[in-house]
Amino acid sequence: MHVHALKCFGEGSGDGNPALVIEGAAAGIEARQALARARNTTCVFFDRDMVDFYYPHTRSPLCLHATLAVAHVLFARQADASVLAVTTAMGGQRLELVRDGDAFFIRLQAQDVAQPVLDSALLARLLAAPGFAPVSMPRVASVGSPKLLVEVADGAILHGLRPDLAAIMAWGREAGVNGIYVWRRMPDGRFEGRNFNHLNPLLEDAATGVAAGALTALLGHGITLLQGRATLQNCLIATRLEDGAILVGGRAAPAAVVESLGRP
């Protein structure tokens, strides 16, 4: 088994959302889930252009910060390439990887999604925020992993949230939604957000590329999205619209020396 440790979407040196790219690991879902749980971080298993994503608590159809890590590994091997492609193990989604200077982008398409029935009482319960009132109508959007996008007025509200993560997970399973992404508009035109899709609050995402893509689909224009203040890992995700596609990108950098391990 060969493991590459990276941090992705980092705003500065040393920042970023960690991911492990794992090659040559056991193929079984249970074995892969156990490995992700043991490592307590996002893992993407890469085999013959197929990518299979695991958080410590669940398998995922798509994870863009882990895909960014795969892009870093693949472009390092193919220095002359500018565009590569991989396919997701869950759903068979084709992901086009694009190198742009020292950044990498993933080219995606917005997907049609059903809108669940929502009310203010449900949001208040899930976010553990009595009297909660969103700034705009919450909507589900997706570029491969549906997110409920909830807008709040300011950073104090955004960073004051302590949601009921177990309730969010249970509701998401019923609604077919992979977590809640709470976001705000910043005075300088940028955006900031937090993702609630882990059972352990200590594993909150420092950057959530699928949410950036979903928010771009909802707003209809490219954005600069900040994330990671809650995890002390400042991240910056850039998106743009190009020929009907949504490109989500940022930096990826090694977090540790590439590691060779025996099979678990």
C-alpha positions as CSV (number, residue, x, y, z in Angstrom):
1,M,0.0,0.0,0.0
2,H,1.3,3.4,-0.9
3,V,0.0,6.5,0.9
4,H,0.3,10.2,-0.1
5,A,-0.6,12.7,2.6
6,L,-1.6,16.2,1.3
7,K,-3.4,19.3,2.4
8,C,-5.8,20.8,-0.1
9,F,-7.4,24.2,-0.7
10,G,-4.9,25.9,1.7
11,E,-4.9,29.7,1.7
12,G,-1.3,29.8,2.9
13,S,1.7,27.6,3.5
14,G,0.8,24.8,5.9
15,D,-3.0,25.4,5.6
16,G,-5.5,23.1,4.1
17,N,-7.9,20.2,4.5
18,P,-6.0,16.9,4.9
19,A,-6.5,13.9,2.7
20,L,-4.8,10.7,2.1
21,V,-4.4,9.3,-1.4
22,I,-4.0,5.5,-1.0
23,E,-2.9,3.2,-3.8
24,G,-2.7,-0.6,-3.7
25,A,-5.0,-1.0,-0.7
26,A,-7.5,-3.8,-0.1
27,A,-10.4,-3.5,-2.5
28,G,-13.3,-4.3,-0.1
29,I,-15.5,-1.5,1.2
30,E,-15.3,-2.7,4.8
31,A,-11.5,-2.8,4.7
32,R,-11.3,0.6,3.2
33,Q,-13.8,2.0,5.7
34,A,-11.8,0.5,8.6
35,L,-8.6,2.1,7.2
36,A,-10.2,5.5,7.0
37,R,-11.5,5.1,10.5
38,A,-8.1,4.1,11.8
39,R,-6.4,7.0,10.1
40,N,-9.2,9.4,11.3
41,T,-9.1,11.5,8.1
42,T,-10.5,11.6,4.6
43,C,-9.1,8.9,2.4
44,V,-9.4,8.4,-1.3
45,F,-8.5,5.0,-2.7
46,F,-7.1,5.3,-6.2
47,D,-6.9,2.3,-8.6
48,R,-6.7,2.4,-12.4
49,D,-8.2,5.9,-12.7
50,M,-11.0,5.0,-10.3
51,V,-11.4,7.1,-7.1
52,D,-13.3,5.8,-4.0
53,F,-13.9,8.3,-1.1
54,Y,-14.2,7.6,2.6
55,Y,-14.6,9.7,5.6
56,P,-14.0,8.1,9.0
57,H,-17.7,7.5,9.5
58,T,-19.0,6.8,6.0
59,R,-18.3,6.3,2.3
60,S,-19.0,9.3,0.1
61,P,-20.0,9.6,-3.6
62,L,-17.7,12.6,-4.1
63,C,-15.1,14.6,-2.2
64,L,-13.4,17.4,-4.0
65,H,-10.6,18.2,-1.6
66,A,-9.6,14.5,-1.9
67,T,-9.9,14.8,-5.7
68,L,-7.6,17.8,-5.6
69,A,-5.1,15.6,-3.7
70,V,-5.4,13.0,-6.5
71,A,-4.8,15.7,-9.1
72,H,-1.5,16.7,-7.3
73,V,-0.3,13.1,-7.4
74,L,-1.2,12.5,-11.0
75,F,0.1,15.7,-12.5
76,A,3.4,15.2,-10.6
77,R,3.7,11.9,-12.6
78,Q,2.6,13.4,-15.9
79,A,4.4,16.8,-16.1
80,D,3.4,17.5,-19.7
81,A,-0.3,16.9,-19.2
82,S,-2.8,19.8,-18.6
83,V,-6.0,17.8,-18.4
84,L,-6.6,14.4,-16.9
85,A,-9.7,12.4,-15.9
86,V,-10.8,10.0,-13.2
87,T,-14.1,8.3,-12.4
88,T,-15.8,7.9,-9.1
89,A,-16.4,4.4,-7.7
90,M,-19.9,5.4,-6.4
91,G,-22.1,6.6,-9.3
92,G,-19.5,6.5,-12.1
93,Q,-19.2,10.3,-12.3
94,R,-16.4,11.4,-14.6
95,L,-14.2,14.1,-13.1
96,E,-12.0,16.2,-15.4
97,L,-8.8,17.4,-13.7
98,V,-7.2,20.7,-14.9
99,R,-3.9,22.2,-14.0
100,D,-3.7,26.0,-13.9
101,G,-0.3,27.3,-12.8
102,D,0.2,26.1,-9.2
103,A,-3.4,25.3,-8.7
104,F,-5.7,22.4,-9.8
105,F,-9.3,22.5,-10.8
106,I,-12.0,19.9,-11.1
107,R,-14.5,20.4,-14.0
108,L,-18.1,19.4,-13.0
109,Q,-21.7,19.8,-14.0
110,A,-24.6,21.0,-11.9
111,Q,-27.0,18.2,-11.2
112,D,-30.8,18.3,-10.9
113,V,-31.9,17.6,-7.3
114,A,-35.2,17.3,-5.5
115,Q,-35.9,19.9,-2.9
116,P,-36.9,18.5,0.5
117,V,-39.7,19.9,2.6
118,L,-38.2,22.4,5.0
119,D,-39.5,24.7,7.7
120,S,-37.9,27.0,10.2
121,A,-38.5,24.5,13.1
122,L,-36.6,21.8,11.3
123,L,-33.6,24.1,10.6
124,A,-33.6,25.4,14.2
125,R,-33.6,21.8,15.4
126,L,-30.8,20.6,13.1
127,L,-28.7,23.6,13.8
128,A,-29.5,23.6,17.5
129,A,-30.3,27.3,17.2
130,P,-33.7,28.2,18.7
131,G,-35.4,30.9,16.6
132,F,-33.0,30.5,13.7
133,A,-34.0,32.4,10.6
134,P,-32.0,32.1,7.3
135,V,-31.4,35.2,5.2
136,S,-32.6,33.5,2.0
137,M,-34.6,30.4,1.1
138,P,-32.4,27.3,1.9
139,R,-31.9,25.2,-1.2
140,V,-30.3,21.9,-2.1
141,A,-27.8,22.1,-4.9
142,S,-25.3,19.5,-6.2
143,V,-22.3,18.9,-8.4
144,G,-22.3,15.3,-7.4
145,S,-22.9,15.3,-3.6
146,P,-26.1,17.2,-2.6
147,K,-25.7,19.9,0.0
148,L,-28.4,21.9,1.8
149,L,-27.2,25.5,1.5
150,V,-28.3,27.8,4.3
151,E,-27.4,31.5,4.2
152,V,-26.8,33.5,7.4
153,A,-26.3,37.2,8.0
154,D,-22.8,37.5,9.4
155,G,-19.8,35.8,10.8
156,A,-21.0,35.9,14.4
157,I,-23.9,33.7,13.5
158,L,-21.9,31.4,11.3
159,H,-19.1,30.7,13.8
160,G,-21.5,30.6,16.8
161,L,-23.3,27.5,15.5
162,R,-23.0,24.2,17.4
163,P,-25.4,22.0,15.4
164,D,-26.8,18.6,16.2
165,L,-24.6,16.6,14.0
166,A,-26.3,13.3,14.6
167,A,-29.7,14.8,13.7
168,I,-28.2,16.3,10.5
169,M,-26.8,12.9,9.5
170,A,-30.2,11.2,10.2
171,W,-32.2,13.8,8.3
172,G,-29.7,13.7,5.4
173,R,-30.1,9.9,5.0
174,E,-33.9,10.4,4.8
175,A,-33.7,13.4,2.4
176,G,-30.8,12.2,0.2
177,V,-28.7,15.1,1.2
178,N,-25.0,15.0,2.3
179,G,-25.0,17.5,5.1
180,I,-25.7,21.2,5.6
181,Y,-23.5,24.0,4.4
182,V,-24.0,27.3,6.1
183,W,-22.7,30.3,4.3
184,R,-22.5,34.1,4.4
185,R,-21.7,37.0,2.0
186,M,-18.7,39.0,3.1
187,P,-18.5,42.8,2.6
188,D,-15.5,42.4,0.2
189,G,-17.6,40.3,-2.2
190,R,-16.2,37.0,-1.1
191,F,-18.1,34.3,0.7
192,E,-17.4,32.2,3.8
193,G,-18.9,28.9,5.0
194,R,-18.9,25.9,7.3
195,N,-19.8,22.3,6.4
196,F,-21.7,20.1,8.9
197,N,-21.4,16.5,7.6
198,H,-19.3,14.7,10.2
199,L,-20.5,13.1,13.5
200,N,-17.4,14.2,15.3
201,P,-17.2,18.1,15.6
202,L,-13.4,17.8,15.7
203,L,-13.5,16.5,12.1
204,E,-15.3,19.5,10.7
205,D,-14.1,20.2,7.1
206,A,-11.6,22.9,6.7
207,A,-12.7,23.1,3.0
208,T,-15.6,21.6,1.2
209,G,-15.2,21.7,-2.6
210,V,-18.6,20.1,-3.3
211,A,-20.3,22.8,-1.3
212,A,-18.4,25.5,-3.2
213,G,-19.6,23.9,-6.5
214,A,-23.1,23.6,-5.2
215,L,-23.1,27.3,-4.1
216,T,-21.8,28.3,-7.5
217,A,-24.6,26.4,-9.2
218,L,-27.1,28.1,-6.9
219,L,-25.8,31.6,-7.4
220,G,-25.0,31.3,-11.1
221,H,-21.5,32.8,-11.0
222,G,-18.0,32.0,-9.9
223,I,-17.0,32.7,-6.3
224,T,-14.1,33.0,-3.9
225,L,-15.0,31.0,-0.8
226,L,-13.2,31.1,2.6
227,Q,-13.5,28.2,5.0
228,G,-11.5,26.7,7.9
229,R,-11.6,29.4,10.6
230,A,-13.3,26.9,12.9
231,T,-10.6,24.4,12.4
232,L,-7.6,26.8,12.4
233,Q,-6.8,25.7,8.8
234,N,-7.5,28.7,6.6
235,C,-8.7,27.6,3.2
236,L,-9.6,29.3,-0.1
237,I,-11.7,27.7,-2.8
238,A,-12.1,29.4,-6.2
239,T,-14.8,28.6,-8.7
240,R,-15.7,29.7,-12.1
241,L,-18.2,29.0,-14.9
242,E,-16.8,27.9,-18.2
243,D,-18.8,26.6,-21.2
244,G,-21.7,25.5,-19.0
245,A,-19.4,23.7,-16.6
246,I,-18.4,24.5,-13.0
247,L,-14.7,24.5,-12.2
248,V,-13.8,24.2,-8.5
249,G,-10.1,24.6,-7.6
250,G,-7.3,25.6,-5.3
251,R,-3.9,24.6,-4.1
252,A,-2.7,21.2,-3.0
253,A,0.6,20.5,-1.2
254,P,2.3,17.5,0.4
255,A,1.7,17.4,4.1
256,A,4.2,14.6,4.9
257,V,6.7,12.4,3.1
258,V,5.1,9.8,0.9
259,E,4.6,6.7,3.1
260,S,4.8,3.0,2.1
261,L,2.9,0.7,4.4
262,G,2.2,-2.9,4.6
263,R,-1.4,-4.1,4.1
264,P,-3.6,-3.7,7.2
